[in-house]
């Protein structure tokens, strides 16, 4: 028993010396195991065969990117945004609420990820999304340390929709905001100027026409 305790103390001391907590370490291990269990899709897999699958169980790395012209769409697809008036509002459980113009967003160092979107029973497509890190935006707004979830809303008005994600997904980069897809500006019907990209989540949670980010405390 004493030997086991010494071993655990040694490991924790090692992690501490590297600036790591046991929680962060185990979270990384869990993520690695989860990724290892995913089904690796073969190159040439027909996307129509994925509409009944859970994206969290799939590894799409071998898929070809889907041309934007072949994207399916659900929900509101004809909302027009006037960029002269549009602002992204970042508020909630923060110390310094922020409002950003579209041009200011595009000046922030971008993030890029190839992510599979599945709308169950309807369509699936794989695309290269470019945009901005929500974690970076929360840092700009000085989000408080006890934030547990982040919600996204859009568009402003009677069609507004809101979805919420954990702060862990935000900080890991699995959930971010995209303004570009496959090398071109996000088309209107797919949520211009900003839409949520949420890896491992069904497309119904990928809010389009985002205008508000709210940091929440459980």
C-alpha positions in Angstrom: 0.0 0.0 0.0 2.8 2.4 0.9 4.6 1.6 -2.3 1.4 2.4 -4.3 1.0 5.7 -2.5 4.6 6.6 -3.2 4.1 5.8 -6.9 1.0 8.0 -7.1 2.8 10.8 -5.4 5.7 10.5 -7.8 3.4 10.6 -10.8 1.5 13.7 -9.5 4.8 15.4 -8.7 6.0 14.7 -12.2 2.8 16.1 -13.7 2.9 19.1 -11.4 6.5 19.8 -12.5 5.3 19.9 -16.0 2.5 22.3 -15.2 -0.2 19.7 -15.6 -3.0 18.7 -13.3 -4.2 15.1 -12.8 -7.6 16.2 -14.2 -6.0 17.6 -17.4 -3.9 14.5 -17.7 -6.8 12.1 -17.4 -9.0 14.2 -19.7 -6.3 13.8 -22.3 -6.1 10.1 -21.8 -9.9 9.8 -22.2 -9.9 11.9 -25.3 -7.2 9.7 -26.8 -9.1 6.5 -26.0 -12.3 8.0 -27.5 -10.5 8.9 -30.7 -9.0 5.4 -30.9 -12.5 3.8 -30.7 -13.8 5.8 -33.7 -14.6 4.1 -37.0 -12.1 5.3 -39.5 -14.0 5.9 -42.7 -12.4 4.7 -45.9 -11.5 7.1 -48.8 -14.4 7.2 -51.2 -17.1 6.4 -48.6 -20.4 7.6 -49.9 -21.6 10.4 -47.6 -25.2 9.2 -48.1 -24.3 6.2 -46.0 -23.5 8.3 -43.0 -26.8 10.1 -42.5 -27.9 7.6 -39.8 -24.5 7.7 -38.0 -23.3 9.6 -34.9 -20.5 11.9 -35.9 -18.9 11.4 -32.5 -18.2 7.8 -33.5 -16.6 8.5 -36.8 -13.1 9.5 -38.0 -13.5 11.2 -41.4 -9.9 12.0 -42.0 -9.8 10.0 -45.3 -12.8 11.6 -46.9 -12.6 14.1 -49.7 -14.0 17.6 -49.0 -17.5 18.1 -50.3 -18.0 20.9 -52.8 -20.0 23.8 -51.3 -22.5 23.4 -54.2 -23.4 19.9 -52.9 -24.0 21.0 -49.3 -27.4 20.2 -47.9 -29.2 22.8 -45.7 -31.8 22.8 -43.0 -33.7 25.6 -41.3 -33.5 29.2 -42.1 -31.5 29.8 -45.3 -32.5 33.2 -46.6 -31.7 35.6 -43.8 -29.9 38.7 -45.0 -27.3 40.4 -42.7 -26.3 44.0 -43.2 -22.6 44.1 -42.2 -22.7 47.8 -41.7 -25.0 47.2 -38.7 -24.2 43.7 -37.7 -22.1 43.1 -34.6 -21.0 40.0 -32.7 -21.9 40.5 -29.0 -19.9 38.6 -26.4 -21.4 38.9 -22.9 -22.9 37.0 -20.0 -20.5 35.9 -17.2 -17.7 38.2 -18.3 -15.9 41.2 -16.9 -15.6 43.1 -20.2 -18.5 42.7 -22.7 -17.3 43.0 -26.3 -18.9 43.9 -29.6 -17.0 43.1 -32.8 -17.5 44.1 -36.4 -17.1 41.5 -39.1 -13.8 43.1 -40.2 -12.5 42.9 -36.7 -13.3 39.2 -36.5 -11.4 38.4 -39.7 -8.3 40.2 -38.3 -8.1 37.7 -35.4 -5.7 34.8 -36.0 -7.9 32.1 -37.7 -8.5 28.5 -36.8 -9.1 25.8 -39.4 -10.5 22.3 -39.1 -11.9 19.7 -41.4 -15.2 18.7 -39.8 -18.0 16.3 -40.7 -21.5 17.6 -40.5 -24.4 15.2 -40.3 -28.1 16.1 -40.2 -29.6 12.7 -39.2 -31.8 11.2 -42.0 -31.1 14.0 -44.4 -27.5 14.6 -45.5 -23.9 14.6 -44.5 -20.9 16.6 -45.8 -17.3 17.1 -44.9 -15.8 20.5 -45.2 -12.8 22.7 -44.3 -14.0 25.4 -42.0 -12.0 28.6 -41.2 -13.0 31.1 -38.6 -12.3 32.3 -35.1 -11.6 30.6 -31.8 -14.4 31.1 -29.3 -11.9 30.6 -26.5 -10.0 33.6 -27.8 -13.1 35.7 -27.9 -13.9 34.7 -24.3 -10.5 35.8 -23.3 -11.0 39.1 -25.0 -14.2 39.6 -22.9 -12.3 38.4 -19.8 -14.7 35.5 -19.1 -14.8 34.6 -15.4 -13.0 31.5 -14.3 -16.2 29.7 -13.2 -17.9 29.7 -16.6 -19.2 26.2 -17.4 -21.1 26.6 -20.6 -21.2 28.9 -23.6 -24.4 29.6 -25.7 -24.7 30.8 -29.2 -27.7 32.7 -30.6 -28.7 33.9 -34.0 -30.0 35.5 -36.0 -31.4 38.5 -34.1 -35.1 38.7 -34.2 -38.1 36.3 -34.3 -36.0 33.5 -36.0 -33.4 33.5 -33.2 -32.1 30.0 -32.2 -29.8 29.2 -29.2 -27.6 26.2 -28.5 -25.2 25.6 -25.6 -21.9 23.8 -25.3 -19.5 23.0 -22.5 -16.5 25.2 -21.8 -14.3 22.1 -22.2 -15.4 21.8 -25.8 -14.9 25.5 -26.4 -11.4 25.5 -24.9 -10.4 22.4 -26.8 -11.3 24.0 -30.1 -13.9 21.5 -31.1 -16.5 24.2 -31.1 -15.7 27.4 -33.0 -17.2 30.0 -35.3 -16.7 29.8 -39.0 -16.9 32.6 -41.6 -15.2 30.7 -44.5 -15.8 27.2 -45.9 -13.7 25.4 -48.4 -11.7 28.5 -49.1 -14.7 30.8 -49.8 -16.8 33.2 -47.7 -19.7 31.4 -45.9 -22.7 31.4 -48.3 -25.8 33.1 -47.0 -27.9 30.0 -46.9 -25.2 28.3 -44.7 -25.2 31.1 -42.1 -23.2 34.2 -43.3 -21.5 35.9 -41.6 -20.9 33.4 -38.8 -22.0 29.9 -38.0 -21.2 27.4 -35.2 -18.9 24.5 -36.2 -19.4 21.8 -33.5 -17.3 18.7 -34.0 -19.1 15.5 -32.9 -22.5 17.2 -32.7 -25.3 16.9 -35.2 -25.9 19.7 -37.6 -29.0 20.9 -35.8 -26.8 22.4 -33.1 -24.6 24.3 -35.6 -26.4 27.7 -35.2 -26.4 29.9 -38.3 -26.3 33.7 -38.5 -24.7 33.9 -35.1 -24.8 37.3 -33.5 -24.4 36.6 -29.8 -22.1 34.6 -27.5 -23.1 34.2 -23.9 -20.8 32.8 -21.2 -22.8 31.0 -18.6 -22.3 29.7 -15.1 -24.2 26.5 -14.0 
